[in-house]
Amino acid sequence: MATPIILFELLLALSILVALATDHSPLQDFCVADAKSQVLINGLACKDPKLAEANDFFFSGLHLEGNTSNAVGSMVTPVTVSQMPGLNTLGISMVRIDYAPWGINPPHTHPRASEILTVLEGHLEVGFVTSIPENRHITKVLKKGDVFVFPIGLIHYQRNVKSTNATAIAALSSQNPGVITIANSVFGCAPNIPSDILVRALQMDKNLVTHLQSIF
């Protein structure tokens, strides 16, 4: 009789651990972000629900083409809790990404979200890199209507592989997914990472490291 009891206790303990490892469900219909609140929490404080209005749950602008005349040839238009306060506590957000011919959305990560991307127009080469020790590069060329997912935290990118513009829309599993663009973070942080650290870590010439730091 002891074995079934022990098994039950183990399953119960496992279920508790799984429950603790997931995000908490909202405890009310919504929690519209109060950007003016001085309360500091892991997220944003709620404004009085009686003061919520339609515009808190509304955003207009994803129909507009982003300006891709920049060094990487892409533009991301976000709809996170910063643009739509009604997303607060809901665990979702989205972006529109525009790509110039041959433009890229450079290698980056979202520390708090997985991303599912749908191509609206054009052809995109997409890819992500798995973690150590495998470090496997998983890549595919997508066309209009194709969908691809980037797992949370992994470095990923997109590139327009045609001489015409491309557009994609992506959903993310966080109201505030965050973004870490690899080159900007490594070479453009303030204050700089000491160049001797980067020289040794990246096996690069010090003059090249200094040059990249000056760019970013």
Solvent accessible surface area in square Angstrom, and as a share of the most:
residue,aa,sasa,rsa
1,M,195,0.87
2,A,65,0.50
3,T,102,0.59
4,P,80,0.51
5,I,97,0.49
6,I,96,0.49
7,L,101,0.50
8,F,131,0.54
9,E,99,0.45
10,L,113,0.56
11,L,103,0.51
12,L,91,0.45
13,A,49,0.38
14,L,100,0.50
15,S,60,0.39
16,I,90,0.46
17,L,114,0.57
18,V,86,0.49
19,A,63,0.49
20,L,128,0.64
21,A,88,0.68
22,T,81,0.47
23,D,133,0.69
24,H,164,0.73
25,S,84,0.54
26,P,62,0.39
27,L,170,0.84
28,Q,89,0.40
29,D,133,0.69
30,F,59,0.24
31,C,4,0.03
32,V,3,0.02
33,A,10,0.08
34,D,42,0.22
35,A,97,0.75
36,K,181,0.77
37,S,35,0.23
38,Q,161,0.71
39,V,94,0.54
40,L,172,0.86
41,I,95,0.48
42,N,165,0.85
43,G,40,0.38
44,L,68,0.34
45,A,15,0.12
46,C,67,0.40
47,K,48,0.20
48,D,58,0.30
49,P,86,0.54
50,K,170,0.72
51,L,119,0.59
52,A,28,0.22
53,E,102,0.46
54,A,84,0.65
55,N,104,0.53
56,D,14,0.07
57,F,82,0.34
58,F,118,0.49
59,F,62,0.26
60,S,73,0.47
61,G,9,0.09
62,L,39,0.19
63,H,135,0.60
64,L,108,0.54
65,E,117,0.53
66,G,13,0.13
67,N,102,0.52
68,T,27,0.16
69,S,97,0.63
70,N,65,0.34
71,A,114,0.88
72,V,57,0.33
73,G,9,0.09
74,S,8,0.05
75,M,72,0.32
76,V,59,0.34
77,T,31,0.18
78,P,50,0.32
79,V,4,0.02
80,T,16,0.10
81,V,9,0.05
82,S,93,0.60
83,Q,69,0.31
84,M,33,0.15
85,P,39,0.25
86,G,1,0.01
87,L,13,0.07
88,N,1,0.01
89,T,55,0.32
90,L,72,0.36
91,G,31,0.30
92,I,96,0.49
93,S,7,0.05
94,M,67,0.30
95,V,17,0.10
96,R,28,0.10
97,I,2,0.01
98,D,4,0.02
99,Y,1,0.00
100,A,22,0.17
101,P,57,0.36
102,W,152,0.53
103,G,4,0.04
104,I,59,0.30
105,N,14,0.07
106,P,28,0.18
107,P,59,0.37
108,H,8,0.03
109,T,14,0.08
110,H,20,0.09
111,P,58,0.37
112,R,121,0.44
113,A,2,0.01
114,S,36,0.23
115,E,4,0.02
116,I,84,0.42
117,L,0,0.00
118,T,40,0.23
119,V,1,0.01
120,L,73,0.36
121,E,88,0.39
122,G,17,0.16
123,H,66,0.29
124,L,0,0.00
125,E,31,0.14
126,V,0,0.00
127,G,0,0.00
128,F,19,0.08
129,V,49,0.28
130,T,25,0.14
131,S,74,0.48
132,I,144,0.73
133,P,131,0.82
134,E,114,0.51
135,N,89,0.46
136,R,137,0.50
137,H,96,0.43
138,I,53,0.27
139,T,67,0.39
140,K,121,0.51
141,V,85,0.49
142,L,3,0.02
143,K,116,0.49
144,K,128,0.54
145,G,52,0.50
146,D,39,0.20
147,V,80,0.46
148,F,30,0.12
149,V,78,0.45
150,F,1,0.00
151,P,50,0.31
152,I,94,0.48
153,G,37,0.36
154,L,39,0.19
155,I,66,0.33
156,H,3,0.01
157,Y,38,0.14
158,Q,0,0.00
159,R,107,0.39
160,N,0,0.00
161,V,33,0.19
162,K,90,0.38
163,S,80,0.52
164,T,87,0.50
165,N,84,0.43
166,A,1,0.01
167,T,18,0.10
168,A,0,0.00
169,I,43,0.22
170,A,2,0.01
171,A,48,0.37
172,L,5,0.03
173,S,63,0.41
174,S,15,0.10
175,Q,26,0.11
176,N,72,0.37
177,P,9,0.06
178,G,20,0.19
179,V,95,0.55
180,I,77,0.39
181,T,31,0.18
182,I,54,0.27
183,A,35,0.27
184,N,82,0.42
185,S,46,0.30
186,V,40,0.23
187,F,20,0.08
188,G,31,0.30
189,C,45,0.27
190,A,99,0.77
191,P,126,0.79
192,N,82,0.42
193,I,56,0.28
194,P,73,0.46
195,S,25,0.16
196,D,95,0.49
197,I,93,0.47
198,L,8,0.04
199,V,43,0.25
200,R,198,0.72
201,A,72,0.56
202,L,76,0.38
203,Q,148,0.66
204,M,44,0.20
205,D,88,0.45
206,K,118,0.50
207,N,120,0.62
208,L,83,0.41
209,V,0,0.00
210,T,72,0.42
211,H,100,0.45
212,L,37,0.18
213,Q,26,0.11
214,S,88,0.57
215,I,103,0.52
216,F,97,0.40
